[in-house]
Amino acid sequence: ISGIHGSGPYVLGETLSVADLAIFASVTAFKCGILEFVDRNVLDAYPKIKGVYDSVSTLPKVVEWYKKHPIKTFY
């Protein structure tokens, strides 16, 4: 991400892209404990990835979706 990350909250700067949604989905899977042998917060050590995740997680449509479909943990 560091090579293309712009000054905004997303991978390409101020514009939301498919890359941001892919990062959000991947981080969400880790946070759910999809791999029980991997710490749920392993990606928190990467501030740019965490920043993209945090930015996408506050989008109104994402908030609305997760209110209707709460995240379930695996362990």
PyMOL Python script that loads the backbone (N, CA, C, O; Angstrom):
from pymol import cmd

cmd.read_pdbstr("""\
ATOM      1  N   ILE A   1       0.822  -1.189   0.000  1.00  0.00           N
ATOM      2  CA  ILE A   1       0.000   0.000   0.000  1.00  0.00           C
ATOM      3  C   ILE A   1       0.866   1.254   0.000  1.00  0.00           C
ATOM      4  O   ILE A   1       0.485   2.259  -0.600  1.00  0.00           O
ATOM      5  N   SER A   2       1.995   1.219   0.642  1.00  0.00           N
ATOM      6  CA  SER A   2       2.773   2.440   0.809  1.00  0.00           C
ATOM      7  C   SER A   2       3.195   3.067  -0.517  1.00  0.00           C
ATOM      8  O   SER A   2       3.397   4.279  -0.585  1.00  0.00           O
ATOM      9  N   GLY A   3       3.331   2.269  -1.561  1.00  0.00           N
ATOM     10  CA  GLY A   3       3.765   2.812  -2.834  1.00  0.00           C
ATOM     11  C   GLY A   3       2.692   3.578  -3.581  1.00  0.00           C
ATOM     12  O   GLY A   3       3.004   4.463  -4.378  1.00  0.00           O
ATOM     13  N   ILE A   4       1.417   3.248  -3.331  1.00  0.00           N
ATOM     14  CA  ILE A   4       0.353   3.913  -4.082  1.00  0.00           C
ATOM     15  C   ILE A   4      -0.613   4.677  -3.191  1.00  0.00           C
ATOM     16  O   ILE A   4      -1.502   5.364  -3.694  1.00  0.00           O
ATOM     17  N   HIS A   5      -0.457   4.572  -1.896  1.00  0.00           N
ATOM     18  CA  HIS A   5      -1.389   5.220  -0.976  1.00  0.00           C
ATOM     19  C   HIS A   5      -1.259   6.728  -1.089  1.00  0.00           C
ATOM     20  O   HIS A   5      -0.180   7.293  -0.910  1.00  0.00           O
ATOM     21  N   GLY A   6      -2.363   7.359  -1.387  1.00  0.00           N
ATOM     22  CA  GLY A   6      -2.358   8.812  -1.485  1.00  0.00           C
ATOM     23  C   GLY A   6      -2.499   9.443  -0.115  1.00  0.00           C
ATOM     24  O   GLY A   6      -2.323   8.787   0.911  1.00  0.00           O
ATOM     25  N   SER A   7      -2.818  10.717  -0.115  1.00  0.00           N
ATOM     26  CA  SER A   7      -2.910  11.434   1.141  1.00  0.00           C
ATOM     27  C   SER A   7      -4.273  11.261   1.811  1.00  0.00           C
ATOM     28  O   SER A   7      -4.457  11.696   2.948  1.00  0.00           O
ATOM     29  N   GLY A   8      -5.219  10.642   1.133  1.00  0.00           N
ATOM     30  CA  GLY A   8      -6.548  10.451   1.700  1.00  0.00           C
ATOM     31  C   GLY A   8      -6.655   9.161   2.485  1.00  0.00           C
ATOM     32  O   GLY A   8      -5.656   8.481   2.717  1.00  0.00           O
ATOM     33  N   PRO A   9      -7.861   8.827   2.890  1.00  0.00           N
ATOM     34  CA  PRO A   9      -8.073   7.657   3.747  1.00  0.00           C
ATOM     35  C   PRO A   9      -8.103   6.317   3.021  1.00  0.00           C
ATOM     36  O   PRO A   9      -8.153   5.264   3.657  1.00  0.00           O
ATOM     37  N   TYR A  10      -8.073   6.355   1.699  1.00  0.00           N
ATOM     38  CA  TYR A  10      -8.187   5.121   0.924  1.00  0.00           C
ATOM     39  C   TYR A  10      -6.887   4.814   0.185  1.00  0.00           C
ATOM     40  O   TYR A  10      -5.965   5.629   0.167  1.00  0.00           O
ATOM     41  N   VAL A  11      -6.825   3.652  -0.413  1.00  0.00           N
ATOM     42  CA  VAL A  11      -5.613   3.229  -1.120  1.00  0.00           C
ATOM     43  C   VAL A  11      -5.220   4.237  -2.196  1.00  0.00           C
ATOM     44  O   VAL A  11      -4.039   4.540  -2.366  1.00  0.00           O
ATOM     45  N   LEU A  12      -6.198   4.747  -2.913  1.00  0.00           N
ATOM     46  CA  LEU A  12      -5.917   5.696  -3.994  1.00  0.00           C
ATOM     47  C   LEU A  12      -6.109   7.141  -3.571  1.00  0.00           C
ATOM     48  O   LEU A  12      -6.260   8.019  -4.420  1.00  0.00           O
ATOM     49  N   GLY A  13      -6.105   7.393  -2.300  1.00  0.00           N
ATOM     50  CA  GLY A  13      -6.249   8.759  -1.813  1.00  0.00           C
ATOM     51  C   GLY A  13      -7.647   9.030  -1.315  1.00  0.00           C
ATOM     52  O   GLY A  13      -8.090   8.432  -0.335  1.00  0.00           O
ATOM     53  N   GLU A  14      -8.350   9.930  -1.986  1.00  0.00           N
ATOM     54  CA  GLU A  14      -9.692  10.340  -1.560  1.00  0.00           C
ATOM     55  C   GLU A  14     -10.808   9.494  -2.163  1.00  0.00           C
ATOM     56  O   GLU A  14     -11.969   9.636  -1.778  1.00  0.00           O
ATOM     57  N   THR A  15     -10.466   8.607  -3.114  1.00  0.00           N
ATOM     58  CA  THR A  15     -11.478   7.855  -3.847  1.00  0.00           C
ATOM     59  C   THR A  15     -11.541   6.409  -3.385  1.00  0.00           C
ATOM     60  O   THR A  15     -10.534   5.702  -3.399  1.00  0.00           O
ATOM     61  N   LEU A  16     -12.726   5.969  -2.974  1.00  0.00           N
ATOM     62  CA  LEU A  16     -12.948   4.579  -2.594  1.00  0.00           C
ATOM     63  C   LEU A  16     -12.776   3.699  -3.822  1.00  0.00           C
ATOM     64  O   LEU A  16     -13.252   4.041  -4.905  1.00  0.00           O
ATOM     65  N   SER A  17     -12.097   2.563  -3.659  1.00  0.00           N
ATOM     66  CA  SER A  17     -11.890   1.644  -4.784  1.00  0.00           C
ATOM     67  C   SER A  17     -12.145   0.204  -4.339  1.00  0.00           C
ATOM     68  O   SER A  17     -12.350  -0.071  -3.156  1.00  0.00           O
ATOM     69  N   VAL A  18     -12.128  -0.687  -5.291  1.00  0.00           N
ATOM     70  CA  VAL A  18     -12.286  -2.114  -5.006  1.00  0.00           C
ATOM     71  C   VAL A  18     -11.171  -2.593  -4.073  1.00  0.00           C
ATOM     72  O   VAL A  18     -11.387  -3.481  -3.249  1.00  0.00           O
ATOM     73  N   ALA A  19      -9.999  -2.012  -4.204  1.00  0.00           N
ATOM     74  CA  ALA A  19      -8.882  -2.388  -3.322  1.00  0.00           C
ATOM     75  C   ALA A  19      -9.232  -2.122  -1.862  1.00  0.00           C
ATOM     76  O   ALA A  19      -8.900  -2.929  -0.993  1.00  0.00           O
ATOM     77  N   ASP A  20      -9.888  -1.022  -1.583  1.00  0.00           N
ATOM     78  CA  ASP A  20     -10.287  -0.691  -0.217  1.00  0.00           C
ATOM     79  C   ASP A  20     -11.281  -1.719   0.326  1.00  0.00           C
ATOM     80  O   ASP A  20     -11.187  -2.145   1.477  1.00  0.00           O
ATOM     81  N   LEU A  21     -12.229  -2.105  -0.520  1.00  0.00           N
ATOM     82  CA  LEU A  21     -13.223  -3.096  -0.099  1.00  0.00           C
ATOM     83  C   LEU A  21     -12.581  -4.460   0.125  1.00  0.00           C
ATOM     84  O   LEU A  21     -12.974  -5.189   1.036  1.00  0.00           O
ATOM     85  N   ALA A  22     -11.598  -4.808  -0.698  1.00  0.00           N
ATOM     86  CA  ALA A  22     -10.885  -6.077  -0.517  1.00  0.00           C
ATOM     87  C   ALA A  22     -10.101  -6.066   0.793  1.00  0.00           C
ATOM     88  O   ALA A  22     -10.096  -7.056   1.525  1.00  0.00           O
ATOM     89  N   ILE A  23      -9.448  -4.961   1.083  1.00  0.00           N
ATOM     90  CA  ILE A  23      -8.717  -4.845   2.350  1.00  0.00           C
ATOM     91  C   ILE A  23      -9.691  -4.939   3.516  1.00  0.00           C
ATOM     92  O   ILE A  23      -9.428  -5.644   4.490  1.00  0.00           O
ATOM     93  N   PHE A  24     -10.808  -4.237   3.423  1.00  0.00           N
ATOM     94  CA  PHE A  24     -11.806  -4.275   4.485  1.00  0.00           C
ATOM     95  C   PHE A  24     -12.300  -5.701   4.713  1.00  0.00           C
ATOM     96  O   PHE A  24     -12.397  -6.147   5.856  1.00  0.00           O
ATOM     97  N   ALA A  25     -12.609  -6.410   3.647  1.00  0.00           N
ATOM     98  CA  ALA A  25     -13.110  -7.792   3.771  1.00  0.00           C
ATOM     99  C   ALA A  25     -12.051  -8.701   4.387  1.00  0.00           C
ATOM    100  O   ALA A  25     -12.370  -9.542   5.228  1.00  0.00           O
ATOM    101  N   SER A  26     -10.810  -8.543   3.981  1.00  0.00           N
ATOM    102  CA  SER A  26      -9.731  -9.384   4.513  1.00  0.00           C
ATOM    103  C   SER A  26      -9.499  -9.114   5.998  1.00  0.00           C
ATOM    104  O   SER A  26      -9.378 -10.050   6.788  1.00  0.00           O
ATOM    105  N   VAL A  27      -9.437  -7.849   6.376  1.00  0.00           N
ATOM    106  CA  VAL A  27      -9.222  -7.506   7.783  1.00  0.00           C
ATOM    107  C   VAL A  27     -10.406  -7.980   8.624  1.00  0.00           C
ATOM    108  O   VAL A  27     -10.220  -8.484   9.732  1.00  0.00           O
ATOM    109  N   THR A  28     -11.615  -7.820   8.101  1.00  0.00           N
ATOM    110  CA  THR A  28     -12.804  -8.290   8.811  1.00  0.00           C
ATOM    111  C   THR A  28     -12.723  -9.798   9.060  1.00  0.00           C
ATOM    112  O   THR A  28     -13.060 -10.268  10.147  1.00  0.00           O
ATOM    113  N   ALA A  29     -12.279 -10.550   8.058  1.00  0.00           N
ATOM    114  CA  ALA A  29     -12.139 -12.002   8.222  1.00  0.00           C
ATOM    115  C   ALA A  29     -11.149 -12.335   9.335  1.00  0.00           C
ATOM    116  O   ALA A  29     -11.410 -13.212  10.158  1.00  0.00           O
ATOM    117  N   PHE A  30     -10.021 -11.641   9.360  1.00  0.00           N
ATOM    118  CA  PHE A  30      -9.049 -11.871  10.439  1.00  0.00           C
ATOM    119  C   PHE A  30      -9.657 -11.509  11.791  1.00  0.00           C
ATOM    120  O   PHE A  30      -9.487 -12.245  12.764  1.00  0.00           O
ATOM    121  N   LYS A  31     -10.369 -10.375  11.859  1.00  0.00           N
ATOM    122  CA  LYS A  31     -10.952  -9.935  13.120  1.00  0.00           C
ATOM    123  C   LYS A  31     -12.039 -10.889  13.609  1.00  0.00           C
ATOM    124  O   LYS A  31     -12.311 -10.963  14.807  1.00  0.00           O
ATOM    125  N   CYS A  32     -12.656 -11.614  12.688  1.00  0.00           N
ATOM    126  CA  CYS A  32     -13.670 -12.602  13.057  1.00  0.00           C
ATOM    127  C   CYS A  32     -13.040 -13.900  13.562  1.00  0.00           C
ATOM    128  O   CYS A  32     -13.726 -14.745  14.137  1.00  0.00           O
ATOM    129  N   GLY A  33     -11.758 -14.051  13.351  1.00  0.00           N
ATOM    130  CA  GLY A  33     -11.086 -15.263  13.797  1.00  0.00           C
ATOM    131  C   GLY A  33     -11.189 -16.403  12.810  1.00  0.00           C
ATOM    132  O   GLY A  33     -11.223 -17.568  13.207  1.00  0.00           O
ATOM    133  N   ILE A  34     -11.238 -16.083  11.532  1.00  0.00           N
ATOM    134  CA  ILE A  34     -11.380 -17.115  10.513  1.00  0.00           C
ATOM    135  C   ILE A  34     -10.213 -18.106  10.530  1.00  0.00           C
ATOM    136  O   ILE A  34     -10.370 -19.273  10.172  1.00  0.00           O
ATOM    137  N   LEU A  35      -9.059 -17.631  10.944  1.00  0.00           N
ATOM    138  CA  LEU A  35      -7.893 -18.507  11.110  1.00  0.00           C
ATOM    139  C   LEU A  35      -7.561 -18.538  12.594  1.00  0.00           C
ATOM    140  O   LEU A  35      -6.928 -17.617  13.109  1.00  0.00           O
ATOM    141  N   GLU A  36      -7.976 -19.572  13.270  1.00  0.00           N
ATOM    142  CA  GLU A  36      -7.853 -19.584  14.728  1.00  0.00           C
ATOM    143  C   GLU A  36      -6.419 -19.534  15.235  1.00  0.00           C
ATOM    144  O   GLU A  36      -6.184 -19.200  16.396  1.00  0.00           O
ATOM    145  N   PHE A  37      -5.465 -19.859  14.381  1.00  0.00           N
ATOM    146  CA  PHE A  37      -4.061 -19.838  14.798  1.00  0.00           C
ATOM    147  C   PHE A  37      -3.388 -18.498  14.521  1.00  0.00           C
ATOM    148  O   PHE A  37      -2.187 -18.341  14.745  1.00  0.00           O
ATOM    149  N   VAL A  38      -4.167 -17.533  14.032  1.00  0.00           N
ATOM    150  CA  VAL A  38      -3.639 -16.188  13.758  1.00  0.00           C
ATOM    151  C   VAL A  38      -4.366 -15.198  14.669  1.00  0.00           C
ATOM    152  O   VAL A  38      -5.594 -15.197  14.741  1.00  0.00           O
ATOM    153  N   ASP A  39      -3.605 -14.364  15.357  1.00  0.00           N
ATOM    154  CA  ASP A  39      -4.178 -13.353  16.237  1.00  0.00           C
ATOM    155  C   ASP A  39      -5.140 -12.465  15.459  1.00  0.00           C
ATOM    156  O   ASP A  39      -4.822 -12.011  14.360  1.00  0.00           O
ATOM    157  N   ARG A  40      -6.291 -12.223  16.019  1.00  0.00           N
ATOM    158  CA  ARG A  40      -7.320 -11.415  15.358  1.00  0.00           C
ATOM    159  C   ARG A  40      -6.853 -10.010  15.023  1.00  0.00           C
ATOM    160  O   ARG A  40      -7.353  -9.401  14.077  1.00  0.00           O
ATOM    161  N   ASN A  41      -5.921  -9.497  15.770  1.00  0.00           N
ATOM    162  CA  ASN A  41      -5.470  -8.121  15.574  1.00  0.00           C
ATOM    163  C   ASN A  41      -4.121  -8.037  14.878  1.00  0.00           C
ATOM    164  O   ASN A  41      -3.434  -7.020  14.975  1.00  0.00           O
ATOM    165  N   VAL A  42      -3.741  -9.086  14.187  1.00  0.00           N
ATOM    166  CA  VAL A  42      -2.417  -9.137  13.554  1.00  0.00           C
ATOM    167  C   VAL A  42      -2.195  -7.975  12.579  1.00  0.00           C
ATOM    168  O   VAL A  42      -1.070  -7.493  12.442  1.00  0.00           O
ATOM    169  N   LEU A  43      -3.227  -7.534  11.921  1.00  0.00           N
ATOM    170  CA  LEU A  43      -3.062  -6.473  10.924  1.00  0.00           C
ATOM    171  C   LEU A  43      -3.083  -5.069  11.527  1.00  0.00           C
ATOM    172  O   LEU A  43      -2.848  -4.091  10.818  1.00  0.00           O
ATOM    173  N   ASP A  44      -3.359  -4.962  12.820  1.00  0.00           N
ATOM    174  CA  ASP A  44      -3.337  -3.652  13.481  1.00  0.00           C
ATOM    175  C   ASP A  44      -1.928  -3.058  13.499  1.00  0.00           C
ATOM    176  O   ASP A  44      -1.765  -1.851  13.676  1.00  0.00           O
ATOM    177  N   ALA A  45      -0.926  -3.892  13.318  1.00  0.00           N
ATOM    178  CA  ALA A  45       0.468  -3.418  13.306  1.00  0.00           C
ATOM    179  C   ALA A  45       0.806  -2.667  12.019  1.00  0.00           C
ATOM    180  O   ALA A  45       1.899  -2.115  11.890  1.00  0.00           O
ATOM    181  N   TYR A  46      -0.114  -2.645  11.082  1.00  0.00           N
ATOM    182  CA  TYR A  46       0.106  -1.988   9.793  1.00  0.00           C
ATOM    183  C   TYR A  46      -0.837  -0.791   9.697  1.00  0.00           C
ATOM    184  O   TYR A  46      -1.997  -0.943   9.315  1.00  0.00           O
ATOM    185  N   PRO A  47      -0.346   0.394  10.042  1.00  0.00           N
ATOM    186  CA  PRO A  47      -1.229   1.560  10.152  1.00  0.00           C
ATOM    187  C   PRO A  47      -1.980   1.936   8.880  1.00  0.00           C
ATOM    188  O   PRO A  47      -3.114   2.407   8.963  1.00  0.00           O
ATOM    189  N   LYS A  48      -1.395   1.745   7.729  1.00  0.00           N
ATOM    190  CA  LYS A  48      -2.102   2.117   6.492  1.00  0.00           C
ATOM    191  C   LYS A  48      -3.252   1.147   6.220  1.00  0.00           C
ATOM    192  O   LYS A  48      -4.329   1.559   5.787  1.00  0.00           O
ATOM    193  N   ILE A  49      -3.018  -0.146   6.475  1.00  0.00           N
ATOM    194  CA  ILE A  49      -4.097  -1.130   6.309  1.00  0.00           C
ATOM    195  C   ILE A  49      -5.195  -0.856   7.331  1.00  0.00           C
ATOM    196  O   ILE A  49      -6.379  -0.873   6.995  1.00  0.00           O
ATOM    197  N   LYS A  50      -4.801  -0.605   8.574  1.00  0.00           N
ATOM    198  CA  LYS A  50      -5.779  -0.302   9.618  1.00  0.00           C
ATOM    199  C   LYS A  50      -6.541   0.975   9.277  1.00  0.00           C
ATOM    200  O   LYS A  50      -7.742   1.059   9.531  1.00  0.00           O
ATOM    201  N   GLY A  51      -5.866   1.963   8.710  1.00  0.00           N
ATOM    202  CA  GLY A  51      -6.523   3.206   8.323  1.00  0.00           C
ATOM    203  C   GLY A  51      -7.574   3.002   7.255  1.00  0.00           C
ATOM    204  O   GLY A  51      -8.665   3.567   7.328  1.00  0.00           O
ATOM    205  N   VAL A  52      -7.242   2.186   6.253  1.00  0.00           N
ATOM    206  CA  VAL A  52      -8.222   1.873   5.204  1.00  0.00           C
ATOM    207  C   VAL A  52      -9.412   1.144   5.821  1.00  0.00           C
ATOM    208  O   VAL A  52     -10.564   1.477   5.541  1.00  0.00           O
ATOM    209  N   TYR A  53      -9.134   0.152   6.659  1.00  0.00           N
ATOM    210  CA  TYR A  53     -10.202  -0.603   7.328  1.00  0.00           C
ATOM    211  C   TYR A  53     -11.104   0.341   8.123  1.00  0.00           C
ATOM    212  O   TYR A  53     -12.328   0.288   8.002  1.00  0.00           O
ATOM    213  N   ASP A  54     -10.497   1.195   8.926  1.00  0.00           N
ATOM    214  CA  ASP A  54     -11.270   2.124   9.747  1.00  0.00           C
ATOM    215  C   ASP A  54     -12.106   3.069   8.882  1.00  0.00           C
ATOM    216  O   ASP A  54     -13.254   3.361   9.218  1.00  0.00           O
ATOM    217  N   SER A  55     -11.543   3.542   7.782  1.00  0.00           N
ATOM    218  CA  SER A  55     -12.272   4.459   6.895  1.00  0.00           C
ATOM    219  C   SER A  55     -13.467   3.774   6.239  1.00  0.00           C
ATOM    220  O   SER A  55     -14.557   4.344   6.181  1.00  0.00           O
ATOM    221  N   VAL A  56     -13.268   2.567   5.751  1.00  0.00           N
ATOM    222  CA  VAL A  56     -14.368   1.841   5.105  1.00  0.00           C
ATOM    223  C   VAL A  56     -15.433   1.475   6.135  1.00  0.00           C
ATOM    224  O   VAL A  56     -16.627   1.518   5.837  1.00  0.00           O
ATOM    225  N   SER A  57     -15.009   1.119   7.339  1.00  0.00           N
ATOM    226  CA  SER A  57     -15.973   0.679   8.358  1.00  0.00           C
ATOM    227  C   SER A  57     -16.913   1.796   8.808  1.00  0.00           C
ATOM    228  O   SER A  57     -17.952   1.520   9.408  1.00  0.00           O
ATOM    229  N   THR A  58     -16.567   3.040   8.529  1.00  0.00           N
ATOM    230  CA  THR A  58     -17.437   4.156   8.931  1.00  0.00           C
ATOM    231  C   THR A  58     -18.329   4.660   7.793  1.00  0.00           C
ATOM    232  O   THR A  58     -19.132   5.570   7.999  1.00  0.00           O
ATOM    233  N   LEU A  59     -18.202   4.089   6.615  1.00  0.00           N
ATOM    234  CA  LEU A  59     -19.067   4.495   5.505  1.00  0.00           C
ATOM    235  C   LEU A  59     -20.522   4.153   5.842  1.00  0.00           C
ATOM    236  O   LEU A  59     -20.796   3.062   6.343  1.00  0.00           O
ATOM    237  N   PRO A  60     -21.442   5.059   5.578  1.00  0.00           N
ATOM    238  CA  PRO A  60     -22.847   4.829   5.957  1.00  0.00           C
ATOM    239  C   PRO A  60     -23.424   3.499   5.458  1.00  0.00           C
ATOM    240  O   PRO A  60     -24.129   2.823   6.207  1.00  0.00           O
ATOM    241  N   LYS A  61     -23.145   3.120   4.236  1.00  0.00           N
ATOM    242  CA  LYS A  61     -23.696   1.868   3.707  1.00  0.00           C
ATOM    243  C   LYS A  61     -23.095   0.648   4.415  1.00  0.00           C
ATOM    244  O   LYS A  61     -23.774  -0.361   4.604  1.00  0.00           O
ATOM    245  N   VAL A  62     -21.832   0.745   4.800  1.00  0.00           N
ATOM    246  CA  VAL A  62     -21.179  -0.352   5.524  1.00  0.00           C
ATOM    247  C   VAL A  62     -21.772  -0.455   6.934  1.00  0.00           C
ATOM    248  O   VAL A  62     -22.069  -1.551   7.410  1.00  0.00           O
ATOM    249  N   VAL A  63     -21.939   0.681   7.587  1.00  0.00           N
ATOM    250  CA  VAL A  63     -22.548   0.701   8.922  1.00  0.00           C
ATOM    251  C   VAL A  63     -23.952   0.106   8.863  1.00  0.00           C
ATOM    252  O   VAL A  63     -24.329  -0.710   9.704  1.00  0.00           O
ATOM    253  N   GLU A  64     -24.712   0.523   7.867  1.00  0.00           N
ATOM    254  CA  GLU A  64     -26.078   0.018   7.697  1.00  0.00           C
ATOM    255  C   GLU A  64     -26.078  -1.501   7.489  1.00  0.00           C
ATOM    256  O   GLU A  64     -26.890  -2.210   8.082  1.00  0.00           O
ATOM    257  N   TRP A  65     -25.174  -1.991   6.652  1.00  0.00           N
ATOM    258  CA  TRP A  65     -25.088  -3.432   6.380  1.00  0.00           C
ATOM    259  C   TRP A  65     -24.807  -4.214   7.663  1.00  0.00           C
ATOM    260  O   TRP A  65     -25.478  -5.208   7.942  1.00  0.00           O
ATOM    261  N   TYR A  66     -23.834  -3.776   8.433  1.00  0.00           N
ATOM    262  CA  TYR A  66     -23.453  -4.521   9.631  1.00  0.00           C
ATOM    263  C   TYR A  66     -24.461  -4.382  10.766  1.00  0.00           C
ATOM    264  O   TYR A  66     -24.457  -5.199  11.687  1.00  0.00           O
ATOM    265  N   LYS A  67     -25.316  -3.376  10.725  1.00  0.00           N
ATOM    266  CA  LYS A  67     -26.420  -3.320  11.689  1.00  0.00           C
ATOM    267  C   LYS A  67     -27.421  -4.434  11.400  1.00  0.00           C
ATOM    268  O   LYS A  67     -27.992  -5.022  12.319  1.00  0.00           O
ATOM    269  N   LYS A  68     -27.625  -4.716  10.128  1.00  0.00           N
ATOM    270  CA  LYS A  68     -28.541  -5.771   9.715  1.00  0.00           C
ATOM    271  C   LYS A  68     -27.897  -7.154   9.735  1.00  0.00           C
ATOM    272  O   LYS A  68     -28.584  -8.163   9.896  1.00  0.00           O
ATOM    273  N   HIS A  69     -26.585  -7.196   9.571  1.00  0.00           N
ATOM    274  CA  HIS A  69     -25.846  -8.465   9.493  1.00  0.00           C
ATOM    275  C   HIS A  69     -24.632  -8.402  10.412  1.00  0.00           C
ATOM    276  O   HIS A  69     -23.507  -8.211   9.950  1.00  0.00           O
ATOM    277  N   PRO A  70     -24.861  -8.564  11.709  1.00  0.00           N
ATOM    278  CA  PRO A  70     -23.744  -8.443  12.655  1.00  0.00           C
ATOM    279  C   PRO A  70     -22.618  -9.445  12.362  1.00  0.00           C
ATOM    280  O   PRO A  70     -22.860 -10.562  11.902  1.00  0.00           O
ATOM    281  N   ILE A  71     -21.407  -9.018  12.636  1.00  0.00           N
ATOM    282  CA  ILE A  71     -20.240  -9.874  12.434  1.00  0.00           C
ATOM    283  C   ILE A  71     -20.253 -10.977  13.474  1.00  0.00           C
ATOM    284  O   ILE A  71     -20.434 -10.721  14.665  1.00  0.00           O
ATOM    285  N   LYS A  72     -20.060 -12.203  13.017  1.00  0.00           N
ATOM    286  CA  LYS A  72     -19.987 -13.353  13.912  1.00  0.00           C
ATOM    287  C   LYS A  72     -18.542 -13.795  14.028  1.00  0.00           C
ATOM    288  O   LYS A  72     -17.803 -13.809  13.043  1.00  0.00           O
ATOM    289  N   THR A  73     -18.153 -14.150  15.215  1.00  0.00           N
ATOM    290  CA  THR A  73     -16.780 -14.609  15.402  1.00  0.00           C
ATOM    291  C   THR A  73     -16.742 -16.134  15.318  1.00  0.00           C
ATOM    292  O   THR A  73     -17.732 -16.816  15.586  1.00  0.00           O
ATOM    293  N   PHE A  74     -15.574 -16.648  14.938  1.00  0.00           N
ATOM    294  CA  PHE A  74     -15.407 -18.086  14.765  1.00  0.00           C
ATOM    295  C   PHE A  74     -14.903 -18.767  16.016  1.00  0.00           C
ATOM    296  O   PHE A  74     -15.121 -19.965  16.199  1.00  0.00           O
ATOM    297  N   TYR A  75     -14.243 -18.035  16.870  1.00  0.00           N
ATOM    298  CA  TYR A  75     -13.769 -18.615  18.140  1.00  0.00           C
ATOM    299  C   TYR A  75     -13.738 -17.588  19.217  1.00  0.00           C
ATOM    300  O   TYR A  75     -13.367 -17.892  20.350  1.00  0.00           O
TER     301      TYR A  75
END
""", "prot")
cmd.dss("prot")
cmd.show_as("cartoon", "prot")
cmd.util.cbc("prot")
cmd.orient("prot")
